[in-house]
Amino acid sequence: MNRGIVATANGGSGTGSVGVQIQQSRRLPDFLQSVNLKYVKLGYHYLISNLLTLCFIPLIAAISIQVSQMDLDDLRQLWHHLQYNLVSIITCSAILVFGLTVFIMTRPRPVYLVDYSCYRPPDHLKAPYGSFLEHSRLTGDFNESSLEFQRKILERSGLGEETYVPQAMHNIPPTPSMAAAREEAEEVMYGALDILFQNTNVNPKDIGILVVNCSLFNPTPSLSAMIVNKYKLRGNIRSFNLGGMGCSAGVIAVDLAKDLLQVHRNTYAVVVSTENITQNWYFGNKKSMLIPNCLFRVGGSAVLLSNKSNDRRRAKYKLIHVVRTHKGAEDKAFRCVYQEQDDAGKTGVSLSKDLMAIAGGALKTNITTLGPLVLPISEQLLFFATLLVKKLFNASVKPYIPDFKLAFDHFCIHAGGRAVIDELEKNLQLLPIHVEASRMTLHRFGNTSSSSIWYELAYIEAKGRIRNRNRVWQIAFGSGFKCNSAVWQALWNVKPSSNGPWEDCIDKYPVKLST
C-alpha cells in the first residue's frame, strides 16, 4: 500500500487576508463595493492572454487596406519582381519545406486517453466503523490504547461507512496469506480490466504496452505476468511492473506509458493501478504504523491509452503534461513514509510527523515546474513582478500565489486523507467545488492509493461537469517522497462510461461531512 498522506497531521501555512480601508471624500463611490475585482482580474487575464492577437489586428488591417488599393499594374509589377528573384524564392521555399518536415517528424506524438475504468468491490466487503473496530478488537492483537486511537482516526479521517476491505480482513482471525493476497489482486485488476475491454471493444491481443503499479505486493510471477496470462496477451508485449513507488505511482505509470508510445507506433497501452491490503495490514500497537489501517481501502483502475490518430474521434482526453518531483535525496523526505518492523517484529508502514511539511515542499517544487507550462501569461507576469519588487527593493511584499483556477477547470487531488485535501484547498486558494471530487472519493471509497485520482475523475464525469477543452489536473503524493502531476484536456463534452464506480450512487453526493 502506498502510504501517502494521512488525516492526522495538522495544517501548514495558509495565505493571509489583507484588509483594505478606503476613505471616501465628496461622496465618491466605493469601488471595492461597486466593482467585483474578480472580473477585473479576469479582464486583465483575457487582455494579456490575447495580447499577441490584439497586436496583429492593426497590422492585418494595414495590410488589408494596402492590398485593397492595388490595381492591375501594381500586381503585374509585383509578378515581374518575383520572376527576377526566382532563385531566392525557390531557396526559401526549400528551407521552409525542410523545416516543416523536420518539425512534423520530431514533434511528440499525441497520447489519447480512450477510456478508463475503476473497480467497485461487492457489498459484502464493506467495512462500517462499528464492524471495523469490532474486528480489530476480536483479533486480540491491539491493546485498548491502540483501539481508541484507531477510533479517533476513523472519526476524523473523512471516510464514510461504505468503504471496502479485503475478504481476508473480514475473517476472524484474519487470514493474510499469499493465496488471499493473490485473490484480492486478481479480483481488483481483472474486475477493472473486464469493464475497460467491454466499454472500449478493444481486443486484448491488440495491447502493445502494459504497465502495472502496486507498491507493497510484488509476487512472482509479477502482477503484469498475471494479466498477460489471464487475457492471453501477445508474446511481444512490452510489460512493466512498478513496485514500492507509493500513491503517486499511477502518474508515474502514465508517464512511462507515454514515453513508450512515443517510440512504438500505432499501438495501445494499458495502465493498471492498484494496491494490496491483505498482506500489508499492521497487527501491532505502534501508533504511527496504525494510521494506514484506518485509511487504506480496496480499489484499482485500468486506463487505455493510444497514439493512433483515428482514436482521437472516440477518446475522452488528450495528455498535455506530466511533471514529476522526487525529494528522495533528502533523508527526512526519504524516511517520512517508511516500511519497517516495530519493536515486536511486526511489519508495517510508519508515517513521520514531518509528513505534511515534506509534502508541502514537494508540492511547491512540483507547481514551480508546472506553473510556466500551464499558467496564462497574465499570472506569470504578476508573479514575476511581485518577485522583482521583493528582490530589488527588499520590500515586505507577500509572494503572489498564482491562480491555478485560471489554468485548470477541474482538480483531482489524491484522496490520501482529509488533511492533504484541506491543505491544498487552502494553499492553492481553491473553492469547495474544486475539492468536492476528492472529498467524496475519500468518503465513499477511502484511500485507494494510486487509483484514487481516477475515482475522482469518474465522479466529475458522473456529475456531468466535463466540457470540451476543459483541463483536468491530477496531482498525487507518495513515498520516496514524490509529488507528481498529470494534465489532461477534454476532447469533447465527456459522459461517464457504463459500469462506473458512481453509477448507482452519484445522486446521493455530495454529502455533508462532519467537521
N, C-alpha and C positions, 0 to 999 in steps of 0.2 A: 504494500500500500504506500502510495506517496503520502508522506506526512507533510502536507502543505502548510497552510496557515490556519490557526485554530482560533476559537472564540474566547479564550481565556485572557489573552494579552490585552492590556488596556490601550486606548488610542494614543496616537502620536500627536505631532503638532498639526494644527489646522491653520487656516488663514483667518486673520482677524478682520473685523469690520471697521471701517473708517467713518466716523460721524462727520457730517458737513452742516455747518450753520451759515445761513445767508441773511444778512441784514437788508431789509427792504427799505428803500427810500423813495419818496414820492409815489408810493403805491405801485411800483413796478411789479409785474407778475413774478411769482416764484417759479423759475423754470425747472427746478428739480421736481416740483409738484405737477407742473403742467406738461412736461415733456418726459416721456418714458425713455430713459437713457439706453435701455436695451435696443431700441430701434435706431438710436443714433449710432451705436456701435455696429449694428447690422448694416446700416448705410455706409459707414466707413469701410467695413469689410467688403461690401459689394464694390465700392469705388476702387479700392486698392487691387482687388482680385481681377477687376476688368480694366485696369489702367492701360495695359498694352492695347487692348481693343479700342478703348476711347482715344488713344493717341493715333491709332491708324485711321480713325474716321475722317479727320481733316485731310490726311494725306490722300485717302481714296477719293474724297470729294474733289480735291485739287486736280488729281489725275483725270477724273471723270470730266471735269469742266474743260481741261486741256484737250482731251480726245474729242469731245463734242464740237470743238471749234476748228478741228482739222477738216480740210477739203480734199478733193481727189489729188490735187497737185502735191499737197503735203504727204499723202500716203505714197504716191509714186516716188517722191524724193527719198522717203524712208526705205522703200524697197531697193532702190539703186544703192543706197548706202550699205544695206545689208549684203548685197551682192559683192561689193568690193572688199568686204570683211568676212568672206566665206570661210577662210581657214580658221579664223578666230572663233566663229560660231560653231564649227564642227568640233574644234578642240574643247570648247566649253561644254558642248553637248555630251562629248565622250566622257569628260570628267564627271559631269552630273550623273550620267547613266552608271558609271563605275561606282560612284559614291552611293547611289541608291541601291545598287546590287549588294555592296558590302553591308550596308545597313540592314537590308532585308535578311541576308544570310546570317548575320551575327546577332540580331536582336533576340531577346529571350522569347521563347515560345510561351504563349498564354497557357495558364493552367486553370481548368474549369472544374468547379465542384458540381458534378452531375446530380448527386443526391447523397443523403446520409440517413442513418437510422440509429435509434437508441433502444437499448434493451429495457424492457419493463418486466420485472420478475413477477411470478404468480403471487396471488394474495396470501397464500399460506406462509409466505416468508416475511410478512410484515412484522415489525417489532415495535409495538407501542411502548411508551415509557414504562408502564407498570410491568409488562412482560419482560422487558429488558432487565429491569432492576431485580425482579424476582429470579430470573435465570442466573443472574450474576451472583445472587445470594446462595442459590442452591448448588452452585459449583463447589462451594467451600474453599475457593482459592482467595477470596477477598475478605479482609477484615472490615469491621464496622466503619472505620475512618475512610477506607477506600470506597465503600459502598455509598457513604454520604457524599464523598467528593464527586463520584460519578453522577449522583442525583442532581447536584448543583450544576455540574457541567451541562447535563441534558436540559435543565430548565433555562439556561442562558444561551444555549447553542444556536437557537433558531431552527432546529429540526422539529418536524411535526410528528404525528402519531402513525404515519403510514410509510415510513422508510423500511428498507428491507435488509435483513442479514441472512447469510447462507444457512442451508439446512443443518450443517454440522454444528452451528451455534444454537440452534433450536433444540438439539438433543440434550438430554440430561443423563449422564455428564456429556459435555461437548465432545465431538469426535473429529478433531483437526488432523485427519490422516492425509497421506498423499493422494489416496483414491478420492477422498471427498474434495480435496483442492482441485484435482483434475476435473471432477464432475462440475464444480462451480465454474471453472474456466470454460468448459465445453458449453454449458447452458448459456452463459453470457455471450461468448463470442459467436457461437452458431446461431443463437437467437437473433442477434443484431444482423448477422450476415444473411440469414434467410430472408428477413424483411427487406434488406437492401437489394438483393438479387431479384426478389419478387417485384419490387417497385420499379426497378430500372430495366427489367427484362434483359439483363446482361448475362451472357453465358460465362460461368466461372472460368472456363478454359481460355477466355479472351483476356483474362487478367495477366498483365506482364510484370507487375511490381506489387509486392506485398510487404507492408511494414506493420509490425505488431509491437506495441509497447505495454509492458506490465512491470511495475517496479520491483516487487518483492517475491513473485512466484515465477521461477525460471527453471522448469523441469527439463529433463532430457528424454525423448526428443523435445524440441522447443515448441512454444505455443504456435509459432508460424508454421512449423512442420505439421502440427496437429491440424491446422486449417488446410494445408496442402493435401493431406491425406483425406480429410473429410470431404472436400469438394473436388478431389482428383484434378488439381490444378496442373498445368502443363510442366514438363520437365525442365524447361529453360527459364522458369520464372525467377526473377531477382527477389529473393525473400530476405527479410531482416527482422531480427528480434532485439528490441531495445529493453534493457533491464536497469533497475536501480536509478532511474532518472527522475522519479518523483511526479508530482501532479502536473508539471509543465511539459511532460514528455509527449503529450498529444500534439502540441505545436511543433516540437522537435521532429516528430514523425512526419508531420505535414511538410516541414521544410526539407527533410530527406527525400520524400516522395517528389517534391517539386524539383529538386536538383536532378533526380534520376529521370524525370520527364523531360528535362532539357536535353538529355543525351539520347534517350530511346524514343524514336518517332512513333506516332500513331498507336498509342497504347493506353491501357487503363492502369491506374494504381489504386490499390485498396489500403486504407489505413485503419487498423483496429486498435482502439484504445480501451484498456480495462485495468482493473486492479483485483487482487485476490485476497479475500479476508480470511478464509478458512484456516490457513496455516500461520497467519500473522496476527492472531488475536493474542493480546497480552494477558497472562494469568498471574500477575504479580501485584505488588502494592506500592510501587514507586509512582507517585502522582504524575510526574512529568511524562510517564510512559502509559498512563491510563487514558489520557485525553483522546488518542486516536480511536480507542474502543467506542467512545461516545459519539464520534463524528463520522467515521467512515462507514459507508454502506455499499451494497451490491449495485453495480451498474457497469455499462460499457457502451461503446459506439462503434459504428463502421461507416467509413467515408469513402465514396467513389470519386476519384479524380481522373481527369482526362486531358490529353493535349491534342485531341482530334478536333480539327476545325469545325467539322459538321456537328460536334456535340454542343457547340455554343447555343444552338437553337433550343435545346432541351435542358441545358444546365441551369442551375439556380444562381450560382455566384461565380465570379472570377477572382482568383487570388491576386491581390495587389502587392502586399508587402509581408515579409516575415522578419522580425527583429528579435535577436536572441542576446540575452545578457547573462554572463556567468561570473559569479563572485567567489568561485571556489579557491582562488589564490589567497583569500583572506581566511585565516584559521577560524575565526569566530563564525563566519558565514558557512564554512565547510562543515562545522560541527553542530550547527544550530538545529538540524534535523538529522539524527544520528541513530542508526540501528546498533544495539548493543545488548549485553546481558546485565541484569541487575545483580545485586549482592547475593541473591538466592539462586542465580544461574538461569533465570527466566528471561527469554529473549523478547525484546520489544523495541519500539522506536521512541527515543527521548526527544522532547521538544525544549529548546533553550528559552530562557526568559528574555533573551535578546532578539527573539524571532521577528517581532513586529518592526523593530528598528532596522534589522538587516533587510527585511522585505522592503521597507521604505527606501533604503539606499539602492537596492536593486531596481526598484520601480523608477527612481529618479534617473538612474543611468539609462534604463531602457527608453523612457519617454524623451530623454535628451537626444537619443539617436533617432527615435521615431518621429519626433516633432517636425524637423525640417522636411521629412518625406511627405507628411500628411497635412500639416497646418497651413492655412491660407497665408499668403504673404503679409496680409494685414496684421495677423497675430505675431508673425516673426519680426516684423518691424517694431511693433510695440515692445516685445521682449528685448530686442537689441537696443532700442532707445533707452529703456529703463536701466539696462546693464551698463550702457555707456555713461549715463548720468552718474550712476553709482561709482564707477571706476574713475572717471575724470575729475569729478567734483567732490568725491568722498562723501556724498550726501547720504543721509539716512533714509534712503528710498527703499520701500519694500520691493522685493523682486516681483516682477509681473508674472503671474501664473497664466500661461496660455489657456485659452478657452477651447478645450478639446471637443466641446459640443458643436463647434463650427467645422470640425474635421470629420466627425462621426455622427451617424444618426442613431446607432444602437450600440450598446455595450454589453459584452458577455464577460463578466468578471468571475474568475474561478471561485466557485462556491466552497472555499476552504473552511469558512467559518464566519460567524457574524461579525467578528472584529475586523477582518480584512475588507469586507464589503462596506462597513461603516467608515473605515479609514479612507478608502478610495472615493467614496461618495463625498466625504468632506474635503479631502485634499485636491481632488480634481473638480470640485465645485459642481457636482452632478445633481440632477433633480431626482426625486424619488422614482419617477417612471424609468429613469435610466438604469437603476439598480433593481428594478422590480423583478426582472427575469432571474437574476442571481439569488435574490432573497426567496423567491417562490421555489426555485430549484432546490435550494438548501432545505426548505421546509418540506417539500414533497419527497425528495429522493435522498437527502443528506449529501455528504461529501462523497461523490463517486469518483474522486481523483481526476485523472486526466480527461475523462469523458464528460465532466460537468459542463464544460463550455458548449457542448453540443446539445445537452438537455436545455440549456438556456436559450440557444438559438431556436430550438424547436418550440419553446414557449413563446418567443416573439412571433414566430411564424403562425402558431396556433391562434394568437391574438389578432392576426391579420394586419400587422404593422409594417411589414417589409414592402417597400415600394421600389419601383425601378430606379436604379442608380444609387440607392441608399448604401451607405458604407457601414460595415459592422466591424467593431474592434473586439477581438478575443484576446484576453490577457490572463496568463496563468503563472502561478508561482510554484516552486518545487525545491526539493532537497538539492544541495550542492554548493551554494544556493543559486537558483536560477529564476529569472523573470523573462518570459517570452511572450511576444505579441504576434498576432496574425490579423491582417486587414483584408476583408472581402468586400467586393462590390456586387450588389444585386443586379442581375441582368434583366429581370422582369419584376412585376408585382408577384412576389413569391407566395405560393399557397402551401400549407402543410401537406406532407405526403401521408398516405394511408398508413395505418398501424403505428401512428406516432405515440410517444410516451404520454402526451397530454390529451389524447383523443377523446376520452370519456370523462375528463375532469376539468377541462380548461375553463368551463363556465363557473366553477367554484372559486376561481382565482382572479385577482389577488385576495388573499385572506389577511385579516388584521392580525399582526404579530404582537405578542406581549412585549412590553418594554423592560 
